[in-house]
Amino acid sequence: MASKVALKAKGKGGSRPSEDRSRAKYVKEWSTWTMKKAKVITHYGFIPLVIIIGMNSEPKPSLSQLLSPV
């Protein structure tokens, strides 16, 4: 049965520069993807959130009163 060997960096250098660049690339891609998704969620979720909060407030308005501009 083979045992699993953990890879460790030797010496003072720490991890290799290619690993650092790769990790930085993944972090950048992940943060870009997350910000794009957050932008879409905020864009399409803000108005429904305002309507839901308005409908749960006192006095309870009807939907037509809540959506009318006057």
All heavy atoms as TSV, in Angstrom:
chain	resi	resn	atom	element	x	y	z
A	1	MET	N	N	0.843	-1.167	0.000
A	1	MET	CA	C	0.000	0.000	0.000
A	1	MET	C	C	0.891	1.234	0.000
A	1	MET	O	O	1.757	1.374	0.844
A	1	MET	CB	C	-0.897	-0.030	1.230
A	1	MET	CG	C	-1.831	1.132	1.315
A	1	MET	SD	S	-2.877	0.936	2.747
A	1	MET	CE	C	-4.426	0.925	1.960
A	2	ALA	N	N	0.689	2.107	-0.954
A	2	ALA	CA	C	1.521	3.299	-1.074
A	2	ALA	C	C	0.970	4.396	-0.175
A	2	ALA	O	O	-0.234	4.581	-0.063
A	2	ALA	CB	C	1.534	3.769	-2.523
A	3	SER	N	N	1.878	5.085	0.493
A	3	SER	CA	C	1.433	6.194	1.332
A	3	SER	C	C	1.477	7.488	0.534
A	3	SER	O	O	2.239	7.623	-0.421
A	3	SER	CB	C	2.330	6.307	2.567
A	3	SER	OG	O	3.645	6.593	2.161
A	4	LYS	N	N	0.647	8.419	0.935
A	4	LYS	CA	C	0.568	9.707	0.256
A	4	LYS	C	C	1.684	10.601	0.780
A	4	LYS	O	O	1.858	10.746	1.978
A	4	LYS	CB	C	-0.789	10.340	0.538
A	4	LYS	CG	C	-1.170	11.405	-0.420
A	4	LYS	CD	C	-2.586	11.837	-0.132
A	4	LYS	CE	C	-3.188	12.446	-1.359
A	4	LYS	NZ	N	-4.534	12.900	-1.141
A	5	VAL	N	N	2.432	11.206	-0.125
A	5	VAL	CA	C	3.559	12.039	0.262
A	5	VAL	C	C	3.164	13.503	0.070
A	5	VAL	O	O	2.695	13.896	-0.994
A	5	VAL	CB	C	4.798	11.718	-0.596
A	5	VAL	CG1	C	5.947	12.638	-0.248
A	5	VAL	CG2	C	5.197	10.266	-0.418
A	6	ALA	N	N	3.351	14.291	1.114
A	6	ALA	CA	C	3.057	15.719	1.016
A	6	ALA	C	C	4.259	16.434	0.431
A	6	ALA	O	O	5.395	16.192	0.824
A	6	ALA	CB	C	2.735	16.277	2.395
A	7	LEU	N	N	4.004	17.307	-0.530
A	7	LEU	CA	C	5.091	18.059	-1.144
A	7	LEU	C	C	5.340	19.329	-0.334
A	7	LEU	O	O	4.422	20.103	-0.089
A	7	LEU	CB	C	4.728	18.423	-2.581
A	7	LEU	CG	C	4.511	17.245	-3.525
A	7	LEU	CD1	C	4.047	17.745	-4.871
A	7	LEU	CD2	C	5.801	16.453	-3.667
A	8	LYS	N	N	6.583	19.525	0.052
A	8	LYS	CA	C	6.944	20.716	0.814
A	8	LYS	C	C	8.079	21.418	0.103
A	8	LYS	O	O	8.942	20.790	-0.489
A	8	LYS	CB	C	7.379	20.348	2.232
A	8	LYS	CG	C	6.280	19.758	3.071
A	8	LYS	CD	C	6.766	19.476	4.465
A	8	LYS	CE	C	5.671	18.871	5.311
A	8	LYS	NZ	N	6.112	18.581	6.658
A	9	ALA	N	N	8.076	22.738	0.200
A	9	ALA	CA	C	9.156	23.509	-0.404
A	9	ALA	C	C	10.401	23.378	0.468
A	9	ALA	O	O	10.329	23.364	1.688
A	9	ALA	CB	C	8.748	24.961	-0.516
A	10	LYS	N	N	11.544	23.277	-0.194
A	10	LYS	CA	C	12.799	23.156	0.542
A	10	LYS	C	C	13.558	24.459	0.454
A	10	LYS	O	O	13.468	25.181	-0.525
A	10	LYS	CB	C	13.653	22.038	-0.043
A	10	LYS	CG	C	13.035	20.672	0.139
A	10	LYS	CD	C	13.932	19.605	-0.408
A	10	LYS	CE	C	13.323	18.238	-0.203
A	10	LYS	NZ	N	14.182	17.190	-0.728
A	11	GLY	N	N	14.290	24.755	1.471
A	11	GLY	CA	C	15.143	25.929	1.471
A	11	GLY	C	C	14.387	27.193	1.852
A	11	GLY	O	O	13.257	27.177	2.309
A	12	LYS	N	N	15.060	28.331	1.629
A	12	LYS	CA	C	14.493	29.615	2.023
A	12	LYS	C	C	13.534	30.191	0.987
A	12	LYS	O	O	12.812	31.128	1.258
A	12	LYS	CB	C	15.619	30.631	2.250
A	12	LYS	CG	C	16.514	30.276	3.408
A	12	LYS	CD	C	17.560	31.335	3.600
A	12	LYS	CE	C	18.482	30.972	4.748
A	12	LYS	NZ	N	19.522	31.974	4.944
A	13	GLY	N	N	13.532	29.648	-0.214
A	13	GLY	CA	C	12.762	30.214	-1.311
A	13	GLY	C	C	11.258	30.121	-1.143
A	13	GLY	O	O	10.522	30.900	-1.708
A	14	GLY	N	N	10.771	29.183	-0.381
A	14	GLY	CA	C	9.335	29.014	-0.243
A	14	GLY	C	C	8.766	28.384	-1.495
A	14	GLY	O	O	9.364	27.526	-2.111
A	15	SER	N	N	7.591	28.830	-1.914
A	15	SER	CA	C	6.984	28.264	-3.119
A	15	SER	C	C	7.612	28.879	-4.363
A	15	SER	O	O	8.192	29.950	-4.332
A	15	SER	CB	C	5.481	28.519	-3.110
A	15	SER	OG	O	5.220	29.902	-3.119
A	16	ARG	N	N	7.478	28.184	-5.456
A	16	ARG	CA	C	8.084	28.633	-6.704
A	16	ARG	C	C	7.305	29.811	-7.279
A	16	ARG	O	O	6.105	29.924	-7.073
A	16	ARG	CB	C	8.107	27.483	-7.697
A	16	ARG	CG	C	9.120	26.421	-7.290
A	16	ARG	CD	C	9.134	25.327	-8.283
A	16	ARG	NE	N	8.071	24.397	-7.853
A	16	ARG	CZ	C	7.641	23.384	-8.560
A	16	ARG	NH1	N	8.146	23.154	-9.739
A	16	ARG	NH2	N	6.710	22.586	-8.103
A	17	PRO	N	N	7.966	30.681	-8.036
A	17	PRO	CA	C	7.280	31.831	-8.626
A	17	PRO	C	C	6.154	31.435	-9.564
A	17	PRO	O	O	5.142	32.119	-9.631
A	17	PRO	CB	C	8.390	32.561	-9.388
A	17	PRO	CG	C	9.657	32.122	-8.753
A	17	PRO	CD	C	9.401	30.736	-8.247
A	18	SER	N	N	6.296	30.315	-10.276
A	18	SER	CA	C	5.230	29.886	-11.177
A	18	SER	C	C	3.977	29.512	-10.397
A	18	SER	O	O	2.866	29.768	-10.841
A	18	SER	CB	C	5.690	28.722	-12.042
A	18	SER	OG	O	5.994	27.606	-11.231
A	19	GLU	N	N	4.157	28.924	-9.210
A	19	GLU	CA	C	3.009	28.601	-8.364
A	19	GLU	C	C	2.351	29.877	-7.851
A	19	GLU	O	O	1.133	29.956	-7.769
A	19	GLU	CB	C	3.443	27.726	-7.197
A	19	GLU	CG	C	3.833	26.329	-7.590
A	19	GLU	CD	C	4.336	25.516	-6.411
A	19	GLU	OE1	O	4.328	26.034	-5.285
A	19	GLU	OE2	O	4.735	24.372	-6.626
A	20	ASP	N	N	3.158	30.886	-7.513
A	20	ASP	CA	C	2.605	32.147	-7.043
A	20	ASP	C	C	1.797	32.830	-8.141
A	20	ASP	O	O	0.721	33.355	-7.895
A	20	ASP	CB	C	3.718	33.085	-6.561
A	20	ASP	CG	C	4.363	32.600	-5.279
A	20	ASP	OD1	O	3.716	31.804	-4.555
A	20	ASP	OD2	O	5.501	33.018	-4.995
A	21	ARG	N	N	2.351	32.813	-9.364
A	21	ARG	CA	C	1.626	33.423	-10.483
A	21	ARG	C	C	0.336	32.670	-10.762
A	21	ARG	O	O	-0.694	33.272	-11.029
A	21	ARG	CB	C	2.503	33.453	-11.729
A	21	ARG	CG	C	3.406	34.662	-11.768
A	21	ARG	CD	C	4.131	34.751	-13.089
A	21	ARG	NE	N	5.453	34.156	-12.875
A	21	ARG	CZ	C	6.012	33.249	-13.644
A	21	ARG	NH1	N	5.416	32.839	-14.726
A	21	ARG	NH2	N	7.190	32.751	-13.362
A	22	SER	N	N	0.392	31.354	-10.686
A	22	SER	CA	C	-0.787	30.544	-10.934
A	22	SER	C	C	-1.861	30.822	-9.886
A	22	SER	O	O	-3.025	30.994	-10.209
A	22	SER	CB	C	-0.411	29.071	-10.924
A	22	SER	OG	O	-1.548	28.280	-11.099
A	23	ARG	N	N	-1.447	30.887	-8.633
A	23	ARG	CA	C	-2.379	31.171	-7.546
A	23	ARG	C	C	-2.963	32.571	-7.700
A	23	ARG	O	O	-4.168	32.765	-7.529
A	23	ARG	CB	C	-1.679	31.041	-6.200
A	23	ARG	CG	C	-2.627	31.194	-5.041
A	23	ARG	CD	C	-1.960	30.954	-3.721
A	23	ARG	NE	N	-1.494	29.569	-3.663
A	23	ARG	CZ	C	-0.450	29.167	-2.966
A	23	ARG	NH1	N	0.243	30.024	-2.266
A	23	ARG	NH2	N	-0.085	27.905	-2.958
A	24	ALA	N	N	-2.127	33.537	-8.059
A	24	ALA	CA	C	-2.603	34.901	-8.257
A	24	ALA	C	C	-3.589	34.961	-9.420
A	24	ALA	O	O	-4.594	35.680	-9.365
A	24	ALA	CB	C	-1.434	35.839	-8.519
A	25	LYS	N	N	-3.335	34.175	-10.454
A	25	LYS	CA	C	-4.234	34.144	-11.608
A	25	LYS	C	C	-5.598	33.590	-11.198
A	25	LYS	O	O	-6.635	34.140	-11.579
A	25	LYS	CB	C	-3.623	33.284	-12.711
A	25	LYS	CG	C	-4.463	33.208	-13.952
A	25	LYS	CD	C	-3.803	32.336	-15.001
A	25	LYS	CE	C	-4.712	32.162	-16.211
A	25	LYS	NZ	N	-4.138	31.243	-17.186
A	26	TYR	N	N	-5.603	32.507	-10.421
A	26	TYR	CA	C	-6.862	31.928	-9.974
A	26	TYR	C	C	-7.623	32.875	-9.060
A	26	TYR	O	O	-8.843	32.993	-9.150
A	26	TYR	CB	C	-6.632	30.592	-9.273
A	26	TYR	CG	C	-6.267	29.486	-10.229
A	26	TYR	CD1	C	-5.135	28.716	-10.018
A	26	TYR	CD2	C	-7.036	29.215	-11.351
A	26	TYR	CE1	C	-4.788	27.703	-10.892
A	26	TYR	CE2	C	-6.700	28.205	-12.229
A	26	TYR	CZ	C	-5.576	27.463	-11.994
A	26	TYR	OH	O	-5.237	26.460	-12.869
A	27	VAL	N	N	-6.922	33.573	-8.179
A	27	VAL	CA	C	-7.577	34.531	-7.287
A	27	VAL	C	C	-8.177	35.667	-8.105
A	27	VAL	O	O	-9.307	36.094	-7.857
A	27	VAL	CB	C	-6.577	35.062	-6.231
A	27	VAL	CG1	C	-7.152	36.248	-5.486
A	27	VAL	CG2	C	-6.203	33.953	-5.261
A	28	LYS	N	N	-7.445	36.146	-9.102
A	28	LYS	CA	C	-7.953	37.225	-9.947
A	28	LYS	C	C	-9.180	36.766	-10.732
A	28	LYS	O	O	-10.175	37.487	-10.815
A	28	LYS	CB	C	-6.861	37.695	-10.904
A	28	LYS	CG	C	-7.272	38.876	-11.742
A	28	LYS	CD	C	-6.150	39.353	-12.624
A	28	LYS	CE	C	-6.607	40.531	-13.457
A	28	LYS	NZ	N	-5.557	41.000	-14.354
A	29	GLU	N	N	-9.124	35.566	-11.310
A	29	GLU	CA	C	-10.269	35.044	-12.053
A	29	GLU	C	C	-11.469	34.858	-11.136
A	29	GLU	O	O	-12.595	35.199	-11.503
A	29	GLU	CB	C	-9.916	33.713	-12.707
A	29	GLU	CG	C	-8.985	33.836	-13.881
A	29	GLU	CD	C	-8.604	32.483	-14.454
A	29	GLU	OE1	O	-9.134	31.448	-14.001
A	29	GLU	OE2	O	-7.766	32.470	-15.374
A	30	TRP	N	N	-11.242	34.330	-9.946
A	30	TRP	CA	C	-12.333	34.104	-9.001
A	30	TRP	C	C	-12.955	35.425	-8.574
A	30	TRP	O	O	-14.179	35.548	-8.520
A	30	TRP	CB	C	-11.806	33.353	-7.785
A	30	TRP	CG	C	-12.887	33.055	-6.793
A	30	TRP	CD1	C	-13.757	32.017	-6.817
A	30	TRP	CD2	C	-13.209	33.832	-5.630
A	30	TRP	NE1	N	-14.603	32.092	-5.737
A	30	TRP	CE2	C	-14.293	33.197	-5.003
A	30	TRP	CE3	C	-12.697	34.994	-5.068
A	30	TRP	CZ2	C	-14.862	33.689	-3.835
A	30	TRP	CZ3	C	-13.272	35.481	-3.910
A	30	TRP	CH2	C	-14.334	34.826	-3.310
A	31	SER	N	N	-12.132	36.424	-8.275
A	31	SER	CA	C	-12.676	37.710	-7.838
A	31	SER	C	C	-13.422	38.406	-8.974
A	31	SER	O	O	-14.465	39.017	-8.750
A	31	SER	CB	C	-11.571	38.608	-7.279
A	31	SER	OG	O	-10.620	38.903	-8.278
A	32	THR	N	N	-12.927	38.275	-10.203
A	32	THR	CA	C	-13.624	38.861	-11.344
A	32	THR	C	C	-14.972	38.178	-11.548
A	32	THR	O	O	-15.989	38.851	-11.743
A	32	THR	CB	C	-12.766	38.726	-12.620
A	32	THR	OG1	O	-11.514	39.355	-12.401
A	32	THR	CG2	C	-13.453	39.354	-13.814
A	33	TRP	N	N	-14.995	36.857	-11.468
A	33	TRP	CA	C	-16.239	36.115	-11.633
A	33	TRP	C	C	-17.237	36.494	-10.529
A	33	TRP	O	O	-18.413	36.716	-10.803
A	33	TRP	CB	C	-15.939	34.611	-11.576
A	33	TRP	CG	C	-17.149	33.751	-11.733
A	33	TRP	CD1	C	-17.731	33.347	-12.888
A	33	TRP	CD2	C	-17.932	33.177	-10.671
A	33	TRP	NE1	N	-18.813	32.555	-12.614
A	33	TRP	CE2	C	-18.963	32.437	-11.271
A	33	TRP	CE3	C	-17.845	33.225	-9.285
A	33	TRP	CZ2	C	-19.910	31.754	-10.511
A	33	TRP	CZ3	C	-18.796	32.541	-8.549
A	33	TRP	CH2	C	-19.803	31.821	-9.159
A	34	THR	N	N	-16.746	36.603	-9.297
A	34	THR	CA	C	-17.605	36.950	-8.171
A	34	THR	C	C	-18.189	38.347	-8.337
A	34	THR	O	O	-19.383	38.562	-8.089
A	34	THR	CB	C	-16.809	36.867	-6.854
A	34	THR	OG1	O	-16.245	35.560	-6.739
A	34	THR	CG2	C	-17.689	37.151	-5.661
A	35	MET	N	N	-17.380	39.295	-8.761
A	35	MET	CA	C	-17.875	40.666	-8.926
A	35	MET	C	C	-18.901	40.753	-10.054
A	35	MET	O	O	-19.882	41.499	-9.950
A	35	MET	CB	C	-16.718	41.627	-9.185
A	35	MET	CG	C	-15.812	41.824	-7.986
A	35	MET	SD	S	-16.679	42.347	-6.495
A	35	MET	CE	C	-17.220	43.967	-7.001
A	36	LYS	N	N	-18.704	40.000	-11.131
A	36	LYS	CA	C	-19.688	39.992	-12.216
A	36	LYS	C	C	-21.024	39.441	-11.729
A	36	LYS	O	O	-22.080	39.992	-12.036
A	36	LYS	CB	C	-19.180	39.170	-13.394
A	36	LYS	CG	C	-18.123	39.867	-14.206
A	36	LYS	CD	C	-17.684	39.014	-15.381
A	36	LYS	CE	C	-16.613	39.700	-16.200
A	36	LYS	NZ	N	-16.161	38.871	-17.329
A	37	LYS	N	N	-20.977	38.358	-10.974
A	37	LYS	CA	C	-22.215	37.771	-10.452
A	37	LYS	C	C	-22.882	38.706	-9.445
A	37	LYS	O	O	-24.101	38.849	-9.441
A	37	LYS	CB	C	-21.941	36.413	-9.790
A	37	LYS	CG	C	-21.424	35.369	-10.743
A	37	LYS	CD	C	-22.419	35.072	-11.833
A	37	LYS	CE	C	-21.864	34.025	-12.766
A	37	LYS	NZ	N	-22.677	33.827	-13.949
A	38	ALA	N	N	-22.105	39.362	-8.607
A	38	ALA	CA	C	-22.663	40.296	-7.633
A	38	ALA	C	C	-23.322	41.482	-8.327
A	38	ALA	O	O	-24.373	41.971	-7.886
A	38	ALA	CB	C	-21.575	40.782	-6.680
A	39	LYS	N	N	-22.735	41.933	-9.421
A	39	LYS	CA	C	-23.310	43.045	-10.176
A	39	LYS	C	C	-24.672	42.658	-10.750
A	39	LYS	O	O	-25.632	43.438	-10.670
A	39	LYS	CB	C	-22.354	43.449	-11.299
A	39	LYS	CG	C	-22.824	44.615	-12.115
A	39	LYS	CD	C	-21.813	44.950	-13.197
A	39	LYS	CE	C	-22.316	46.065	-14.088
A	39	LYS	NZ	N	-21.388	46.353	-15.176
A	40	VAL	N	N	-24.777	41.461	-11.312
A	40	VAL	CA	C	-26.038	41.004	-11.886
A	40	VAL	C	C	-27.094	40.833	-10.797
A	40	VAL	O	O	-28.250	41.252	-10.956
A	40	VAL	CB	C	-25.828	39.689	-12.668
A	40	VAL	CG1	C	-27.145	39.074	-13.085
A	40	VAL	CG2	C	-24.955	39.943	-13.881
A	41	ILE	N	N	-26.711	40.226	-9.674
A	41	ILE	CA	C	-27.650	40.023	-8.568
A	41	ILE	C	C	-28.144	41.357	-8.038
A	41	ILE	O	O	-29.342	41.537	-7.785
A	41	ILE	CB	C	-26.986	39.188	-7.457
A	41	ILE	CG1	C	-26.798	37.755	-7.937
A	41	ILE	CG2	C	-27.798	39.225	-6.168
A	41	ILE	CD1	C	-25.914	36.912	-7.045
A	42	THR	N	N	-27.250	42.317	-7.875
A	42	THR	CA	C	-27.636	43.639	-7.392
A	42	THR	C	C	-28.538	44.333	-8.396
A	42	THR	O	O	-29.541	44.954	-8.022
A	42	THR	CB	C	-26.387	44.498	-7.127
A	42	THR	OG1	O	-25.556	43.811	-6.202
A	42	THR	CG2	C	-26.755	45.846	-6.558
A	43	HIS	N	N	-28.207	44.218	-9.679
A	43	HIS	CA	C	-28.982	44.888	-10.722
A	43	HIS	C	C	-30.423	44.393	-10.750
A	43	HIS	O	O	-31.354	45.189	-10.822
A	43	HIS	CB	C	-28.314	44.652	-12.078
A	43	HIS	CG	C	-29.003	45.325	-13.212
A	43	HIS	ND1	N	-28.835	46.654	-13.492
A	43	HIS	CD2	C	-29.867	44.847	-14.136
A	43	HIS	CE1	C	-29.574	46.971	-14.544
A	43	HIS	NE2	N	-30.210	45.886	-14.953
A	44	TYR	N	N	-30.617	43.090	-10.717
A	44	TYR	CA	C	-31.962	42.534	-10.821
A	44	TYR	C	C	-32.648	42.335	-9.480
A	44	TYR	O	O	-33.848	42.068	-9.438
A	44	TYR	CB	C	-31.927	41.199	-11.576
A	44	TYR	CG	C	-31.630	41.392	-13.035
A	44	TYR	CD1	C	-30.398	41.032	-13.567
A	44	TYR	CD2	C	-32.567	41.959	-13.882
A	44	TYR	CE1	C	-30.117	41.218	-14.905
A	44	TYR	CE2	C	-32.297	42.158	-15.222
A	44	TYR	CZ	C	-31.072	41.784	-15.725
A	44	TYR	OH	O	-30.798	41.977	-17.045
A	45	GLY	N	N	-31.945	42.449	-8.385
A	45	GLY	CA	C	-32.539	42.200	-7.084
A	45	GLY	C	C	-32.893	43.426	-6.272
A	45	GLY	O	O	-33.627	43.330	-5.293
A	46	PHE	N	N	-32.422	44.602	-6.678
A	46	PHE	CA	C	-32.626	45.793	-5.844
A	46	PHE	C	C	-34.089	46.230	-5.811
A	46	PHE	O	O	-34.653	46.439	-4.738
A	46	PHE	CB	C	-31.743	46.945	-6.338
A	46	PHE	CG	C	-31.882	48.189	-5.505
A	46	PHE	CD1	C	-31.323	48.241	-4.250
A	46	PHE	CD2	C	-32.586	49.279	-5.977
A	46	PHE	CE1	C	-31.451	49.377	-3.470
A	46	PHE	CE2	C	-32.716	50.416	-5.204
A	46	PHE	CZ	C	-32.141	50.460	-3.949
A	47	ILE	N	N	-34.721	46.368	-6.977
A	47	ILE	CA	C	-36.112	46.830	-7.030
A	47	ILE	C	C	-37.057	45.838	-6.343
A	47	ILE	O	O	-37.895	46.263	-5.536
A	47	ILE	CB	C	-36.538	47.117	-8.489
A	47	ILE	CG1	C	-35.679	48.227	-9.083
A	47	ILE	CG2	C	-38.020	47.457	-8.575
A	47	ILE	CD1	C	-35.793	49.568	-8.377
A	48	PRO	N	N	-36.952	44.521	-6.597
A	48	PRO	CA	C	-37.814	43.601	-5.846
A	48	PRO	C	C	-37.596	43.682	-4.330
A	48	PRO	O	O	-38.544	43.565	-3.563
A	48	PRO	CB	C	-37.419	42.222	-6.374
A	48	PRO	CG	C	-36.911	42.486	-7.735
A	48	PRO	CD	C	-36.223	43.810	-7.644
A	49	LEU	N	N	-36.358	43.897	-3.906
A	49	LEU	CA	C	-36.084	44.045	-2.477
A	49	LEU	C	C	-36.793	45.269	-1.910
A	49	LEU	O	O	-37.403	45.200	-0.841
A	49	LEU	CB	C	-34.577	44.161	-2.236
A	49	LEU	CG	C	-34.153	44.382	-0.787
A	49	LEU	CD1	C	-34.472	43.160	0.057
A	49	LEU	CD2	C	-32.678	44.710	-0.714
A	50	VAL	N	N	-36.759	46.391	-2.632
A	50	VAL	CA	C	-37.440	47.611	-2.177
A	50	VAL	C	C	-38.946	47.381	-2.104
A	50	VAL	O	O	-39.609	47.815	-1.153
A	50	VAL	CB	C	-37.089	48.794	-3.105
A	50	VAL	CG1	C	-37.965	49.996	-2.816
A	50	VAL	CG2	C	-35.619	49.153	-2.969
A	51	ILE	N	N	-39.502	46.679	-3.092
A	51	ILE	CA	C	-40.945	46.403	-3.085
A	51	ILE	C	C	-41.316	45.509	-1.913
A	51	ILE	O	O	-42.311	45.767	-1.212
A	51	ILE	CB	C	-41.373	45.766	-4.427
A	51	ILE	CG1	C	-41.244	46.801	-5.542
A	51	ILE	CG2	C	-42.799	45.223	-4.347
A	51	ILE	CD1	C	-41.428	46.250	-6.928
A	52	ILE	N	N	-40.529	44.485	-1.648
A	52	ILE	CA	C	-40.824	43.584	-0.525
A	52	ILE	C	C	-40.734	44.325	0.802
A	52	ILE	O	O	-41.597	44.172	1.670
A	52	ILE	CB	C	-39.874	42.373	-0.548
A	52	ILE	CG1	C	-40.230	41.471	-1.725
A	52	ILE	CG2	C	-39.939	41.590	0.759
A	52	ILE	CD1	C	-39.220	40.385	-1.994
A	53	ILE	N	N	-39.719	45.148	0.969
A	53	ILE	CA	C	-39.594	45.922	2.214
A	53	ILE	C	C	-40.761	46.889	2.353
A	53	ILE	O	O	-41.326	47.056	3.434
A	53	ILE	CB	C	-38.239	46.666	2.258
A	53	ILE	CG1	C	-37.108	45.654	2.419
A	53	ILE	CG2	C	-38.218	47.697	3.384
A	53	ILE	CD1	C	-35.728	46.243	2.291
A	54	GLY	N	N	-41.166	47.532	1.237
A	54	GLY	CA	C	-42.298	48.451	1.278
A	54	GLY	C	C	-43.596	47.754	1.611
A	54	GLY	O	O	-44.444	48.303	2.329
A	55	MET	N	N	-43.795	46.537	1.119
A	55	MET	CA	C	-45.036	45.808	1.399
A	55	MET	C	C	-45.090	45.303	2.831
A	55	MET	O	O	-46.176	45.057	3.357
A	55	MET	CB	C	-45.199	44.655	0.419
A	55	MET	CG	C	-45.482	45.110	-0.989
A	55	MET	SD	S	-45.785	43.773	-2.126
A	55	MET	CE	C	-47.456	43.338	-1.667
A	56	ASN	N	N	-43.952	45.143	3.473
A	56	ASN	CA	C	-43.934	44.660	4.853
A	56	ASN	C	C	-43.924	45.795	5.876
A	56	ASN	O	O	-43.844	45.543	7.064
A	56	ASN	CB	C	-42.716	43.762	5.075
A	56	ASN	CG	C	-42.853	42.449	4.343
A	56	ASN	OD1	O	-43.944	41.961	4.135
A	56	ASN	ND2	N	-41.738	41.888	3.929
A	57	SER	N	N	-43.998	47.035	5.410
A	57	SER	CA	C	-43.970	48.162	6.341
A	57	SER	C	C	-45.390	48.507	6.791
A	57	SER	O	O	-46.376	48.066	6.226
A	57	SER	CB	C	-43.325	49.376	5.675
A	57	SER	OG	O	-44.118	49.816	4.593
A	58	GLU	N	N	-45.482	49.293	7.820
A	58	GLU	CA	C	-46.776	49.771	8.314
A	58	GLU	C	C	-46.982	51.198	7.865
A	58	GLU	O	O	-46.055	51.987	7.931
A	58	GLU	CB	C	-46.813	49.715	9.852
A	58	GLU	CG	C	-46.813	48.319	10.420
A	58	GLU	CD	C	-48.085	47.540	10.128
A	58	GLU	OE1	O	-49.139	48.189	9.945
A	58	GLU	OE2	O	-48.011	46.325	10.072
A	59	PRO	N	N	-48.116	51.633	7.444
A	59	PRO	CA	C	-49.323	50.878	7.109
A	59	PRO	C	C	-49.097	50.063	5.853
A	59	PRO	O	O	-48.335	50.444	4.982
A	59	PRO	CB	C	-50.371	51.948	6.879
A	59	PRO	CG	C	-49.595	53.134	6.424
A	59	PRO	CD	C	-48.278	53.052	7.120
A	60	LYS	N	N	-49.770	48.941	5.738
A	60	LYS	CA	C	-49.561	48.015	4.624
A	60	LYS	C	C	-50.214	48.561	3.352
A	60	LYS	O	O	-51.421	48.592	3.238
A	60	LYS	CB	C	-50.137	46.655	4.952
A	60	LYS	CG	C	-49.482	46.007	6.149
A	60	LYS	CD	C	-49.082	44.608	5.796
A	60	LYS	CE	C	-48.488	43.945	7.002
A	60	LYS	NZ	N	-47.101	43.811	6.942
A	61	PRO	N	N	-49.401	48.982	2.385
A	61	PRO	CA	C	-49.970	49.479	1.128
A	61	PRO	C	C	-50.301	48.309	0.191
A	61	PRO	O	O	-49.734	47.231	0.306
A	61	PRO	CB	C	-48.836	50.308	0.532
A	61	PRO	CG	C	-47.604	49.669	1.054
A	61	PRO	CD	C	-47.957	49.147	2.422
A	62	SER	N	N	-51.231	48.559	-0.737
A	62	SER	CA	C	-51.485	47.543	-1.762
A	62	SER	C	C	-50.374	47.660	-2.806
A	62	SER	O	O	-49.627	48.654	-2.849
A	62	SER	CB	C	-52.836	47.775	-2.409
A	62	SER	OG	O	-52.836	48.989	-3.135
A	63	LEU	N	N	-50.269	46.677	-3.658
A	63	LEU	CA	C	-49.217	46.672	-4.669
A	63	LEU	C	C	-49.365	47.845	-5.630
A	63	LEU	O	O	-48.390	48.476	-6.018
A	63	LEU	CB	C	-49.219	45.345	-5.433
A	63	LEU	CG	C	-48.077	45.122	-6.405
A	63	LEU	CD1	C	-46.726	45.187	-5.685
A	63	LEU	CD2	C	-48.218	43.813	-7.141
A	64	SER	N	N	-50.607	48.190	-5.984
A	64	SER	CA	C	-50.828	49.319	-6.892
A	64	SER	C	C	-50.408	50.647	-6.245
A	64	SER	O	O	-49.856	51.515	-6.894
A	64	SER	CB	C	-52.283	49.386	-7.345
A	64	SER	OG	O	-53.124	49.574	-6.223
A	65	GLN	N	N	-50.658	50.799	-4.952
A	65	GLN	CA	C	-50.221	52.010	-4.242
A	65	GLN	C	C	-48.692	52.069	-4.151
A	65	GLN	O	O	-48.101	53.141	-4.255
A	65	GLN	CB	C	-50.801	52.052	-2.836
A	65	GLN	CG	C	-52.287	52.314	-2.774
A	65	GLN	CD	C	-52.798	52.201	-1.353
A	65	GLN	OE1	O	-52.224	51.468	-0.542
A	65	GLN	NE2	N	-53.874	52.910	-1.047
A	66	LEU	N	N	-48.108	50.935	-3.986
A	66	LEU	CA	C	-46.657	50.875	-3.839
A	66	LEU	C	C	-45.952	51.196	-5.159
A	66	LEU	O	O	-44.903	51.831	-5.164
A	66	LEU	CB	C	-46.251	49.494	-3.349
A	66	LEU	CG	C	-44.826	49.320	-2.862
A	66	LEU	CD1	C	-44.587	50.219	-1.666
A	66	LEU	CD2	C	-44.558	47.886	-2.505
A	67	LEU	N	N	-46.526	50.777	-6.282
A	67	LEU	CA	C	-45.901	50.987	-7.577
A	67	LEU	C	C	-46.297	52.283	-8.272
A	67	LEU	O	O	-45.669	52.682	-9.238
A	67	LEU	CB	C	-46.207	49.797	-8.503
A	67	LEU	CG	C	-45.650	48.453	-8.054
A	67	LEU	CD1	C	-46.086	47.362	-9.006
A	67	LEU	CD2	C	-44.148	48.492	-7.933
A	68	SER	N	N	-47.340	52.948	-7.776
A	68	SER	CA	C	-47.775	54.196	-8.427
A	68	SER	C	C	-46.796	55.327	-8.088
A	68	SER	O	O	-46.237	55.385	-7.000
A	68	SER	CB	C	-49.174	54.577	-8.003
A	68	SER	OG	O	-49.170	54.961	-6.640
A	69	PRO	N	N	-46.583	56.251	-9.038
A	69	PRO	CA	C	-45.615	57.320	-8.808
A	69	PRO	C	C	-46.129	58.415	-7.869
A	69	PRO	O	O	-45.353	59.239	-7.406
A	69	PRO	CB	C	-45.350	57.875	-10.195
A	69	PRO	CG	C	-46.545	57.527	-10.994
A	69	PRO	CD	C	-47.070	56.257	-10.403
A	70	VAL	N	N	-47.408	58.453	-7.591
A	70	VAL	CA	C	-47.960	59.537	-6.761
A	70	VAL	C	C	-48.063	59.095	-5.325
A	70	VAL	O	O	-48.297	58.063	-4.924
A	70	VAL	CB	C	-49.364	59.962	-7.260
A	70	VAL	CG1	C	-49.874	61.145	-6.451
A	70	VAL	CG2	C	-49.311	60.290	-8.720
